[in-house]
């Protein structure tokens, strides 16, 4: 599990997808922004992260991401 956790963090650290999630975008809005065919990839990523970190919902995940500084939340962009 530790290997999987490190791999997912390396892959998505400072990810724009996580940034938009923290900013409150919906799965569909995130998928549309990155030209994904549907929201399933975003939903899958979020569910995987929830499982890895033992969290229950998107709000807890957003708080975890911000608290642990997993992304850069430079709001000037």
Secondary structure, 3 states (H helix, E strand, C coil): CHHHHHHHHHHHCCCHHHHHHHCCCCHHHHHHHCCCCCCHHHHHHHHHHHHHHCCCCHHHHHHHHHHCCCCCCCCCC
